[in-house]
Amino acid sequence: MSTAQRWARRLVPLVLLLIWLGVGGTLGPYAGKLGEVATNDQAAFLPRSAESTRVLDARKAFDRSETVPAIVVWTADGERFTEDRRAEATRAVGALAGKPGVVGRPSPALLSDDRQAMQAVVQLEPDLGEELPTTLDAVREAARAVPGTTAQIAGPAASQADLSDAFAGIDGLLLGVALGAVLLILLLVYRSVLLPFLIILGSVFALGLACAVVYALAERDVVRVDGQVQGILSILVIGAATDYALLLAARFREELALRRDRFGAATAAVRRSFGAITASAATVALGLLALLASDLTNNRALGPVGAIGIGCAVLTTLTFLPAALALLGRTAYWPSRPKPPEEPGEGTGVWRRVAGAVDGRPRRTWVVTALVLAVFAAFSPSLSAKGVPLDEIFVNDAPSVSAQETLGAHFPGGSGNPAVIIADADRTAEVTTAARSTEGVAFAGAVGASGRPGAGEPLVVDGRVRIDATLAASADSDAAKETVARLRAAVHAIPEADALVGGYTAQQYDTQQTAARDRTVIVPIVLAVILLILMLLLRSLLVPVLLVATVGLNFLATLGVSALVFQHLLGFSGTDASVPLYGFVFLVALGVDYNIFLMSRVREEALGHGNRQGVLRGLTTTGGVITSAGVVLAATFAALMVIPLAFLVQIAFIVAFGVLLDTLVVRSLLVPALMIDIGPRAWWPSALARTAPRGPDGGTPSG
């Protein structure tokens, strides 16, 4: 090798390292700035083509100024309120007129039928941002001026404030918990001082780059980000970057044990792990991009944002980490020393024992494992995806939830969240009558110039009127959604009314219906993409089908276990409509990741040693690193539980448990046992199916 070549081998890693240090220093702060371009306005994340979304656009014409309502509700320990007390409440909130953040004059206080509660609506300016809590405090202080009462605030403004509180500090808290968990696991597993910090540093660089790209795109309205997407991006990038880094570092350690040249070892490690890493990343990225076929805006938002994160994770793994390892060499693993990989039958390591057990009774192993997973999968239909009730959206006790419960105890369940009907003005009477006669509707009236339904002449805008229908059932209940369906059928039947039904309950109903439609569209796309990638990587038809079938079984088993845990341990009566789809995309794509790591090594070993020995060698050499990667990824997703939202807690449990089940059971027992039992035929039409050794190495052992 010439002197120039030797210098080049040393300079390239050094230049790459300096570039990434510059990227980290320049773009790293964007990991904490993404919240600046994030929105937690849930109205922006509705189905594009749904009827409720069209109503949301149409009702803007009836609002002289866009507002967000805060509903004040008073109670007094069972005391029956008088008209004098109602007048006091009206004067108390009336004093808010003209205050910062308050739009117009609050509505007069309204007595409940049992006269044990009162309510009034205060309209607030939209997009108050950080001023919203201060404004709500002013509303609460004014409401408390009514002596002898307890005042609470419900409605969209209060929910928005609680949602902002839930995501407050998400950048620092979530990142700190996730990185702390990863660092602890790596230190315990690898007992190395430098390697864990190198891997963490690479994941931080990847996250900084991803957040900078997403920030620039979100600032230009190319992508949309909310708190949920922001949290998932952080976890996804850290988990994926760590997984890919562990695979590369393990391969570098093998190469380093076989040769003294650390630069050559780094090059060989990249070359030998490139296919598995890029194929794994492609399955996740393309699986996420399949979410672009969704009609739900938040699903479509996660697709490109998540794919950008995966791309950045791969970039740091294949550039920064090899450069750092090439410069450090064996020092990266200090105080441990890289050793050449042992033969499958040698030693007494855990994975050699697992490989021996699978090899001894492959058929019994995969049959028993599949049956256990099938039993868990049998419970998957009991996982309800009809939405999370309002009182379960927040894991902790949120003020807006308790206020809404108080409101629902004394007023019709849909108070504060009416069904909104937009109809032709010439058919106002017919539409109002049809709405009032619909089962489950407590009251319906056309909105007048004052903004209150049933008060004065209807306000007509461009030949249309707005009719508010208060539902008898709680706005987030199944009964309310069924009422919306009946209400739509009733008003749609009126000729020339061109009536549309929207509002909070209708939005929940449309989201649920759209999520079900998305699953039927996106699931086949994801499966087709994964199958194609596996076929190209493994050059086989049967093996990819087997791998997809095993991760599919793992997904159903995880849903079954989750249904039992959510209902009987965590107390959730349902899941968000998008949870099963998110769970599928993450678990299937990430589950295939670990099978790609395993099977790409099995194929490499099988080319020289035959199918059976290839499986045993692949399982033995990759067992430790894949298990470590699975535990790390499970821990990073579990970090989402620090955000007190049911949606993220549910996603965190499903992905964390599913990844562990896949890593410890599917990849360790089910897949290797199937491959040994089927034999070389599993590789058809690859040359491995025709040329692999027969007899003890290639036959089908008895199970």
WOPE-V457947 format. One record per residue. N is the residue number from 1. RES is the residue in one letter. PSI is psi in whole degrees, 0 to 359 (* if undefined). D_CENTER is the distance of its C-alpha to the mean C-alpha in whole Angstrom. Layout:
n=[N:N]
res=[RES:RES]
psi=[PSI:PSI]
d_center=[D_CENTER:D_CENTER]
This chain:
n=[1:2:3:4:5:6:7:8:9:10:11:12:13:14:15:16:17:18:19:20:21:22:23:24:25:26:27:28:29:30:31:32:33:34:35:36:37:38:39:40:41:42:43:44:45:46:47:48:49:50:51:52:53:54:55:56:57:58:59:60:61:62:63:64:65:66:67:68:69:70:71:72:73:74:75:76:77:78:79:80:81:82:83:84:85:86:87:88:89:90:91:92:93:94:95:96:97:98:99:100:101:102:103:104:105:106:107:108:109:110:111:112:113:114:115:116:117:118:119:120:121:122:123:124:125:126:127:128:129:130:131:132:133:134:135:136:137:138:139:140:141:142:143:144:145:146:147:148:149:150:151:152:153:154:155:156:157:158:159:160:161:162:163:164:165:166:167:168:169:170:171:172:173:174:175:176:177:178:179:180:181:182:183:184:185:186:187:188:189:190:191:192:193:194:195:196:197:198:199:200:201:202:203:204:205:206:207:208:209:210:211:212:213:214:215:216:217:218:219:220:221:222:223:224:225:226:227:228:229:230:231:232:233:234:235:236:237:238:239:240:241:242:243:244:245:246:247:248:249:250:251:252:253:254:255:256:257:258:259:260:261:262:263:264:265:266:267:268:269:270:271:272:273:274:275:276:277:278:279:280:281:282:283:284:285:286:287:288:289:290:291:292:293:294:295:296:297:298:299:300:301:302:303:304:305:306:307:308:309:310:311:312:313:314:315:316:317:318:319:320:321:322:323:324:325:326:327:328:329:330:331:332:333:334:335:336:337:338:339:340:341:342:343:344:345:346:347:348:349:350:351:352:353:354:355:356:357:358:359:360:361:362:363:364:365:366:367:368:369:370:371:372:373:374:375:376:377:378:379:380:381:382:383:384:385:386:387:388:389:390:391:392:393:394:395:396:397:398:399:400:401:402:403:404:405:406:407:408:409:410:411:412:413:414:415:416:417:418:419:420:421:422:423:424:425:426:427:428:429:430:431:432:433:434:435:436:437:438:439:440:441:442:443:444:445:446:447:448:449:450:451:452:453:454:455:456:457:458:459:460:461:462:463:464:465:466:467:468:469:470:471:472:473:474:475:476:477:478:479:480:481:482:483:484:485:486:487:488:489:490:491:492:493:494:495:496:497:498:499:500:501:502:503:504:505:506:507:508:509:510:511:512:513:514:515:516:517:518:519:520:521:522:523:524:525:526:527:528:529:530:531:532:533:534:535:536:537:538:539:540:541:542:543:544:545:546:547:548:549:550:551:552:553:554:555:556:557:558:559:560:561:562:563:564:565:566:567:568:569:570:571:572:573:574:575:576:577:578:579:580:581:582:583:584:585:586:587:588:589:590:591:592:593:594:595:596:597:598:599:600:601:602:603:604:605:606:607:608:609:610:611:612:613:614:615:616:617:618:619:620:621:622:623:624:625:626:627:628:629:630:631:632:633:634:635:636:637:638:639:640:641:642:643:644:645:646:647:648:649:650:651:652:653:654:655:656:657:658:659:660:661:662:663:664:665:666:667:668:669:670:671:672:673:674:675:676:677:678:679:680:681:682:683:684:685:686:687:688:689:690:691:692:693:694:695:696:697:698:699:700:701:702:703]
res=[M:S:T:A:Q:R:W:A:R:R:L:V:P:L:V:L:L:L:I:W:L:G:V:G:G:T:L:G:P:Y:A:G:K:L:G:E:V:A:T:N:D:Q:A:A:F:L:P:R:S:A:E:S:T:R:V:L:D:A:R:K:A:F:D:R:S:E:T:V:P:A:I:V:V:W:T:A:D:G:E:R:F:T:E:D:R:R:A:E:A:T:R:A:V:G:A:L:A:G:K:P:G:V:V:G:R:P:S:P:A:L:L:S:D:D:R:Q:A:M:Q:A:V:V:Q:L:E:P:D:L:G:E:E:L:P:T:T:L:D:A:V:R:E:A:A:R:A:V:P:G:T:T:A:Q:I:A:G:P:A:A:S:Q:A:D:L:S:D:A:F:A:G:I:D:G:L:L:L:G:V:A:L:G:A:V:L:L:I:L:L:L:V:Y:R:S:V:L:L:P:F:L:I:I:L:G:S:V:F:A:L:G:L:A:C:A:V:V:Y:A:L:A:E:R:D:V:V:R:V:D:G:Q:V:Q:G:I:L:S:I:L:V:I:G:A:A:T:D:Y:A:L:L:L:A:A:R:F:R:E:E:L:A:L:R:R:D:R:F:G:A:A:T:A:A:V:R:R:S:F:G:A:I:T:A:S:A:A:T:V:A:L:G:L:L:A:L:L:A:S:D:L:T:N:N:R:A:L:G:P:V:G:A:I:G:I:G:C:A:V:L:T:T:L:T:F:L:P:A:A:L:A:L:L:G:R:T:A:Y:W:P:S:R:P:K:P:P:E:E:P:G:E:G:T:G:V:W:R:R:V:A:G:A:V:D:G:R:P:R:R:T:W:V:V:T:A:L:V:L:A:V:F:A:A:F:S:P:S:L:S:A:K:G:V:P:L:D:E:I:F:V:N:D:A:P:S:V:S:A:Q:E:T:L:G:A:H:F:P:G:G:S:G:N:P:A:V:I:I:A:D:A:D:R:T:A:E:V:T:T:A:A:R:S:T:E:G:V:A:F:A:G:A:V:G:A:S:G:R:P:G:A:G:E:P:L:V:V:D:G:R:V:R:I:D:A:T:L:A:A:S:A:D:S:D:A:A:K:E:T:V:A:R:L:R:A:A:V:H:A:I:P:E:A:D:A:L:V:G:G:Y:T:A:Q:Q:Y:D:T:Q:Q:T:A:A:R:D:R:T:V:I:V:P:I:V:L:A:V:I:L:L:I:L:M:L:L:L:R:S:L:L:V:P:V:L:L:V:A:T:V:G:L:N:F:L:A:T:L:G:V:S:A:L:V:F:Q:H:L:L:G:F:S:G:T:D:A:S:V:P:L:Y:G:F:V:F:L:V:A:L:G:V:D:Y:N:I:F:L:M:S:R:V:R:E:E:A:L:G:H:G:N:R:Q:G:V:L:R:G:L:T:T:T:G:G:V:I:T:S:A:G:V:V:L:A:A:T:F:A:A:L:M:V:I:P:L:A:F:L:V:Q:I:A:F:I:V:A:F:G:V:L:L:D:T:L:V:V:R:S:L:L:V:P:A:L:M:I:D:I:G:P:R:A:W:W:P:S:A:L:A:R:T:A:P:R:G:P:D:G:G:T:P:S:G]
psi=[133:165:321:319:320:318:322:320:331:326:322:310:321:319:316:319:317:322:315:328:323:319:315:317:326:315:347:318:341:340:336:358:355:331:339:333:10:150:139:22:105:342:339:0:40:163:136:317:6:154:321:328:322:323:320:321:319:326:343:330:337:350:114:334:142:130:166:119:141:124:117:130:131:141:165:52:51:356:140:124:147:174:327:319:323:320:323:316:321:317:324:310:335:334:347:345:128:353:155:131:346:133:125:202:132:153:155:152:144:132:143:163:326:0:22:4:158:155:151:152:127:120:128:158:143:163:41:337:233:346:350:312:321:318:317:325:322:320:316:320:320:319:328:355:349:111:147:17:160:124:134:161:124:188:176:322:317:320:320:321:317:324:319:321:322:326:1:131:18:324:306:315:308:317:318:315:314:311:323:317:317:314:316:315:317:320:320:321:313:346:41:146:312:320:312:321:326:316:317:317:319:319:325:319:316:318:319:316:315:315:324:316:314:320:312:319:320:324:332:12:26:321:160:138:135:182:324:313:320:315:316:323:313:313:318:315:314:314:313:315:321:316:310:323:321:320:314:317:323:320:322:321:319:313:323:329:340:345:158:340:106:330:319:323:321:318:316:322:317:316:318:335:355:312:314:318:313:324:318:315:322:322:318:312:313:327:318:320:338:340:346:341:356:153:358:127:322:329:314:328:319:328:293:325:314:320:322:318:317:318:319:325:317:319:314:324:321:357:299:309:314:323:315:319:322:323:327:326:224:338:331:334:3:138:0:163:129:135:149:144:139:160:153:326:357:156:185:26:160:314:336:325:320:316:320:321:318:319:329:318:71:317:315:322:310:329:312:316:315:321:319:315:322:324:315:319:334:337:354:325:342:356:108:129:39:7:160:124:155:323:0:0:318:135:323:182:104:136:322:328:313:326:319:324:319:316:315:338:339:343:165:143:330:9:134:342:64:158:132:123:126:124:168:135:328:346:24:311:314:318:318:317:317:321:315:328:357:132:130:355:123:325:149:137:149:142:128:189:335:346:0:138:140:9:105:190:142:141:122:125:117:39:12:155:160:130:124:131:114:126:147:325:161:140:337:9:161:324:321:320:322:325:320:318:317:321:317:316:322:313:332:335:350:121:139:13:334:48:141:142:124:209:177:310:319:324:317:319:314:323:317:315:320:322:320:320:319:321:320:337:314:322:311:325:313:316:319:318:314:317:315:315:316:321:320:322:314:350:44:158:319:317:313:321:317:316:315:321:320:319:330:318:321:320:314:320:320:318:320:313:319:320:317:316:315:317:317:341:316:347:20:130:349:173:161:147:334:351:311:322:314:316:318:310:313:312:316:314:314:327:320:329:308:327:328:314:316:307:332:323:322:316:318:316:324:332:329:340:358:168:307:309:327:317:314:316:317:317:319:315:331:351:310:314:321:319:317:317:320:317:320:314:320:319:321:319:326:335:339:341:348:344:119:55:134:319:312:327:318:315:318:315:313:312:315:311:317:320:317:318:319:316:316:337:302:306:329:327:305:307:311:320:319:316:321:318:319:323:194:336:336:336:2:139:21:157:337:330:339:330:352:144:146:195:222:337:337:353:187:102:156:141:*]
d_center=[51:52:52:50:47:47:46:44:42:42:41:38:36:37:36:33:32:34:32:29:30:31:27:26:29:28:24:23:23:21:18:19:20:17:17:20:19:16:16:15:17:15:18:17:14:16:17:20:23:22:25:24:23:26:28:26:27:31:31:31:34:35:34:37:34:30:30:27:29:29:31:33:34:37:38:41:41:43:45:46:46:49:49:50:47:45:47:47:43:43:45:43:40:42:43:40:41:41:39:36:33:35:36:39:40:38:39:42:41:41:42:40:42:43:44:42:39:39:36:36:34:34:32:31:30:27:25:27:24:25:28:27:27:31:31:30:32:35:34:34:37:39:38:39:43:43:45:45:41:38:35:32:29:27:26:23:24:24:20:20:21:20:16:18:19:16:14:18:18:15:16:19:17:14:16:19:17:15:19:21:19:19:23:24:23:25:28:28:28:30:32:32:33:32:29:26:27:27:24:22:24:23:19:20:22:19:17:20:20:17:17:20:20:17:19:22:20:18:22:23:21:20:16:15:12:11:10:7:7:10:8:6:9:11:10:9:13:14:14:15:18:19:19:21:23:24:25:27:28:29:31:33:34:36:37:39:40:42:43:44:43:40:39:40:38:35:36:36:33:31:33:32:28:28:27:25:23:23:22:19:18:19:17:13:14:16:13:11:14:14:12:15:16:14:16:13:13:10:9:12:11:8:11:13:12:10:13:15:14:15:18:19:18:20:23:23:24:26:28:28:28:31:33:32:33:36:37:37:38:38:38:34:34:37:38:38:39:38:40:40:38:40:41:39:42:43:42:40:37:34:33:36:37:33:35:38:37:35:38:40:39:36:36:36:33:31:32:32:28:27:29:27:24:25:26:23:21:24:22:19:20:21:17:17:14:17:15:15:18:19:20:17:15:16:16:19:22:22:25:24:23:26:28:26:28:31:31:30:33:36:35:34:30:29:31:29:27:29:29:30:33:34:37:40:43:46:44:43:45:44:40:41:43:40:37:40:41:37:36:34:35:37:38:38:40:40:39:42:42:42:38:39:39:42:44:47:47:43:42:42:40:41:42:39:39:36:36:34:34:33:31:33:30:27:25:22:23:24:27:27:25:28:30:28:29:32:33:32:34:37:36:36:39:41:43:42:40:37:35:31:29:26:25:22:23:23:20:18:20:20:16:16:19:17:14:16:18:15:15:18:18:15:16:19:19:16:19:22:20:20:23:25:24:25:28:29:28:30:32:32:31:31:29:26:26:27:24:21:23:22:19:18:20:18:15:17:19:16:15:19:18:15:17:20:18:17:20:22:21:18:20:17:19:16:12:10:12:8:7:10:9:6:8:10:9:8:11:14:14:13:16:18:18:20:22:23:24:26:28:28:30:32:33:35:37:38:39:42:42:41:38:39:39:36:34:35:36:32:31:33:32:28:28:28:25:23:23:22:20:18:19:17:14:14:15:13:9:12:12:9:12:14:12:14:11:11:8:6:9:9:6:8:11:10:9:12:14:14:15:18:19:19:20:23:24:23:24:26:28:27:27:30:32:32:33:36:37:37:38:39:38:35:35:37:38:37:41:39:40:44:45:43:46:47:48:46:44:43:44:42:43:43:40]
